[in-house]
Structure formats: C-alpha cells, structure tokens
Amino acid sequence: MRGTPLLSGIVATIAATLLAGCAPAEQSGPVVLAASSMQEGLGAAAEQWAGKGHERPALSFASSSAVARQVSEGAPADLVVTSDDRWIDWLDERGALSGEPLPLVANSLVVVAPVGAGGNESLADFAAAPEAGRLAIGEPDSVPAGEFARAALRSMGLWDALSSRLAPGENVRASLALVERGEAALGIVYASDAAASDAVEVVERIDPEAHPAIVYYVAMTKGSRHPDSRALMEFLTSPEGRGAIAAKGFSLP
C-alpha cells in the first residue's frame, strides 16, 4: 500500500538528506601550519603550486612556538614551517615529524619605524634617548624573532638600556602592527615583514653576525594524510618554490 502524501514527503526529505551526506566533500590541498612571517612567501608559493593544477594548500599562521605546539598536540596538519631550527628540532625529538626537516629560506633582521615618523635613525640613538618610546620585538622567551632580536641587542651592547622599554608581541606580525599603529616608536622585525608593509620604513639593518643565522625549516608531520603532502614539500624546497618565497623579502639559505 502506498503511503500518504505526508509520509511520502517525509521519506523524500530523509532520502535527500542521506544523499547529500554521501556526496563527496569539496577537495582541498594539504594543510600547512607556518610561522607568521611566512604569510606572503608561502602565499606566493601556494599560488604557483595551484597554478600547476593542484588543490591550493590551506595555510595557517602563528608564531613558530605556537604552530609547533599545535602539531605536537595532534592538530590536523600535513606540513609545518618554523623560523628556526629550535622548534623543528623540538618536534623531531617528540616524534611528531615524518622524514627529515629541510631548510627552506633565510631571513634577516631590520629596525622599522612608522613611515614619516622621523626621530631616531638607529638603535644606538634610540637607546640613548629614554623618552623616545618603546621598542617592539617578538616575545624573547618564546618567539624566534624575539630571541634573535635579544641576541642582536646583547651583541650590540644595547640590551641593558632597552630591556625595560620593550613591547613584546606574541609573534613578529604583532610586533610589526605595534609600529604600524604608532604604539611603538621602533620595532625589530624580519626583513620580509618590513617588505610586506606600506606603513613602516626600514631605518637600520642589523648585522647578521650579531645573531644566530635565521633559517626556516619545513617538514612533514607524522599525522599527515594528504596524498599531495610530500609532493608539496618537494615543490617548496625546489628552486622554483624557494624562489617564489624569496621574492617576498627572504633569501636563500
């Protein structure tokens, strides 16, 4: 016996819902967790990768310490990129990686000020003027950009004069934003971050000898399940992939 119109309608609705649930999910590329300073560089490389017919990677950015902890805690990620070897080694020691981490690109430190602000033209001048304001850097105890900045300030003999005037940020982009908004008179950021902003200008380039080498590393995670993960890592570390990243203010390691 055929059902009533009401019952038939209910059955049809349930069937449609089940069919929709069986429909294939929209495809997406590998998930990449990366240091915040890699936004423009990885974005450019991702566009080139997608231009070859691959699904565009899903990119997520935070400080190297934050992305490393996310990966160690099982966050769904296929690749991880850190701005130093400390956090990639930390992940490796915890068995969170698959295969050997590889160097990706390098960077350098610069001192930036808001565009048109005038005033101090060097860290030495800034340190000699206690009323000049605050210096934005990454959190020196956890953020690689802050650790490199602290090492540079110590090497330059300026740490004691400036350590009480710091405005630490949770990542290097937060430090850059403080300078962009005029909430810090100067900031120490990566050269790639300065290149990405129209609101700051470089007033000093820090001698690379004043701090450890700044080299980014990429690795596959132990939990990676995407079939394109290894191919994407090979692309990123190829001359073409590195070149796309380097064009955004980075250098080759």
N, C-alpha and C positions, 0 to 999 in steps of 0.2 A: 504494500500500500504506500503510495506517495505521501510524503509529509505535507503538513500545512504550509502555506506561504511563509508564515513567520519562522517555522522551523527550518524551511529551506534557506531562508535568508541568513539565519544564524550559522548553518552549516557552511554556506558560501563564504561568510566572513571569516570563519575559522580556517577554512582551506586557503583563503588568500593570505592570511597571516602566516600560516605554515610555509607556504611557497615563498613568501618574502623572506622568511628566516633562512630558507635554504639557498637563497640567491648568493652568488659569490661576492665576498667583500671587495670593496674597491682596493685595487693593488696600490702598494706604496713601497718606497725604497727602504734600504737599511736605515736603522735609527743610529744617529751619531751624537754622542754626548761630548761636548768640547769646551775648552777654555773660552771665556767670554771674549777675549781679544781676537778670536778666530772668526768672528761673525762675517766680516766682509770677505776674508780669504777663502773660508770654506764655502761661503755662499757662491763665490765665483767658480770654484772648482765643481760644486754641485750642479751649476748651470751647464758647464761643459759636459759633465757626466750625463746629464739628462739629454743634452743635445745629441748624444750618441745613441739615443733610443732606449736608455734605461729609465726606470722609475726614479724620480728625484728623491734623494735621501731626505729623511726627516731629521732636521738639525735642532739641537737644544743646547743652550749655552749657560754656563755658570762659572764660578772660579774653579781652578783645577782641583782644589781640595774638595769642593762640593761634588763635582762630577765623579771624582774617584770614589768618594764615599757612596754615592748613588749606585755605582757599578758594583762595589763590594757588597752592598745590601740587596743585590739582585734586581735592580731596576732594569726594565726591558731595554737593552741597548746592544747593538751589533759591533760598533766601533767606539773607541774612546780616544780623545786627543787631550793631552796635558801640555802645559807650557814649560815644563821642566822634567828632569828625569826622576826627581824625588817621588812624585806621586805615581808615575807609571811603575817605578820600582816597588812602591808600596802595594800597588795592585798585584804585581807579579808575585811578590812574596806571599800574598794571600790566596794564590791560585785562582785569581779572578780573570786571568787572560788566557787566550788561546794563541800559541805561537809566540814568536819573538817580536817585541816592540821595535819599531823602526823610527829613525829620525825623520822629521818631516820638513820643517823650515826653521829659520833662526830669526831673532829679533834683536833690537837694541833699545836702550832707554833714552828718553828725551825729557826735557823740562818744558812744560807748556804754561801759558798764561792766557787769560781771556783776550780775544782779538781787540787790539786798540787800547789795552789797559795801560800800557806804558809802565813806568816804575822799574823794579829790579830786573836787570838783564842777566843775572847769573845767580846760582845758588849761594855763592860766597857773599854777594851783595845782600841777598835776602837774609842770610844768617846774621849779618852784621846790623840788620835793622829789625829789632824785636817788635816794633809797631807795624811791620809790613803785612802781618796777617798769617794765615795758616798755609801749610803745605799738604796737599792731598797726595796720599800714596795708598797702595793696597795694604790691607791688614798685614803687618810684617811678620806675625807669628803663624800665619796660615795661608796667605795668598802669595804665590810665587812673585808677582810683580812687586809686592811689598817687601818680600825677602831680598830681592835683587836691589831695590831702592835702598834698603837699610845697609846692605853691604857696600853700595856705592857711597853713601853718605859717610860711613865709617872710613872707607878708603880715602875720601876727600877731606877727612878731619872735620866734618860738619855735623856729625850725629849728635854730639852733646849739645850743640847750640840749637838744634832743630827738633830734637826728640819730643820736647814739651809743646811743640807747635804743630803737631801732625793732625791731619784729618783723615783717619784710616777708613778705607772703603772695603766692602765685602767682596769686591772684585775690581779689576782695573777699570772697567767701564763705569762703575760707581765713582771712582776717583776722577775720571775724566769729566763726568757730569757735574761734580762739585766745582770744577774750574769753569766749565761752560756756563754755569749759572752765576758765577762770580762769588760763590760761597767759600772758595779758597783762592788765594792770590796766585799761587803756583801749584803745579802738580807734576809728579814724576810718573810717566806712563810709557808704554811701548811706542816705538816709532809708528807702528801700524795703526795704533789708536789715534795718534795725532793726525795721521793722514786721512782718517775716516771722518774727522770733524771739521766743519767750517767755522766753528765758534771759538777755536783756540789757535794759538800760533806757537811755534817752537822758538824758545828763547835760548836754549842751550842743549847741546848734545853731550851726553855723558860718555866719557872714555870707556870703551868696552873692557879695558884692563882693570877697571875699578870694581868689577863684579864678576861672578861666575858667568860662563857663556850661557846665553838664553837660547835653548834648543827645544823645540816642540817634538813630542813623540806621539805616534799613533799605534794602536794595537787593536786586534780583535778581542772581544770579550769571550769568556768561557760560555756564557749563555747565548751567544749569537745563534740565531736560527735562520736568518735570511739567506737565500741561495746566492745573492749577489755580494755578500759581505766581503769575501776575500778578493773578488774582482774589484770592488770599490777601493779597498785598501791598496791594491796593486796600482790602481789608477792614481790615487792620491800621492803615492810615493814615486810615481814615474816623472820624467822630466816635464811632461805636459801638465800633470796635476800640480806638481810643485811650482811650476811657472805661473799657473793661474793664481795660486795663493800668494806667491812672492810679488806679483804685480800690485797687491794691495798693501804694500809697505813692509813686507817681510824680506828676508834674504835667504839664500840657500846655505844649508849647514856645511 
